[in-house]
Amino acid sequence: MALTVSQVARLAKVSVRALHHYDELGLLCPSGRSEAGYRLYTQADLERLQQVLFFRELAFPLEEIRRILGDPRFDLRAALLMQRQLLTERASRLDALRHAVDAALDALDQGKTMDSEKMFEAFGDFDPSKYEAEVKERWGDTEAYKESARRTSRYKKEDWSAIKAEGDQLMKALAEHLGAGRAPTEPDVLALAEAHRQYISKWFYPCSYVIHRGLGEMYVSDSRFTENIDSVKPGLSRYLRDAFVANAERNGVES
């Protein structure tokens, strides 16, 4: 039975305005109309809406979601598996932080001082300054470096922990696709490549498709990057490079 827009809004816990917006973008167009011209949603429409909401929860931009779902090679099962992986990793991260908060509350309630190591163990051991001197020597005169320096100078330990967690999540998801034998040109892989580009833009500097493609080339040309990335999954550095190139070409940037 087809549902009206208000029924779908109540069912999916989204606003009618959001559903209208999805329709205008071509992201979720209802399959039917009533005699009075009102939108009517089928079961297939609801399944597509579920995908939209899953991707939105994972912070994918609406335009990227539209491209993913509109690709004729879109594989619903593969998409669900990828979403599950990303959400599982996020849940693990949040669970570790929840335990850290519980420990801090327990220490506060008992009037105790937490061990300094335990206070920060949930945030990992990422050291952003490891290659600082070399990076400055190679790219210190570029606008990207200057913008990155401006941003990172304000970051605290919790920011670096969030950066590491987000980067690890993307790398693991891409490694899963590599392990499953999926081509770097497949829609779900390209979606992750785009998410990686936006991750760089979000935390460091505006990362154009040209810059992102260059990062991929560096991953395979610099043995230190290759070794670090391939420690997650053998061959991952080349897989990333190929996905970044394909994503750039998909967006009109030729090699």
Number of C-alpha atoms within 10 A of each C-alpha: 7 18 18 17 19 16 14 21 16 11 11 13 9 13 14 15 12 11 20 16 14 18 14 11 13 13 21 20 19 23 13 16 13 10 7 6 8 12 19 20 22 16 12 11 19 18 11 17 20 13 18 22 16 18 19 13 11 14 11 18 14 16 11 16 19 16 14 22 20 13 12 9 11 15 14 14 9 14 19 14 14 19 19 14 17 17 16 13 19 16 12 11 17 13 13 15 16 13 12 18 14 12 15 16 13 13 14 12 9 8 9 11 10 13 9 8 8 12 14 15 12 19 20 14 12 13 11 12 8 9 9 9 10 10 12 14 9 10 12 14 10 11 12 17 17 16 13 17 15 13 14 16 8 8 13 9 15 13 14 19 19 15 20 18 18 17 15 14 19 20 20 17 20 27 23 18 21 19 13 9 9 15 15 24 18 18 23 25 28 25 19 23 27 20 19 21 21 19 18 17 16 13 16 19 20 18 18 15 20 15 15 24 25 14 18 20 18 17 23 21 13 10 11 12 15 18 17 13 20 18 12 15 18 15 17 26 26 20 24 28 22 20 25 30 27 22 27 22 15 12 10 10 14 12 9
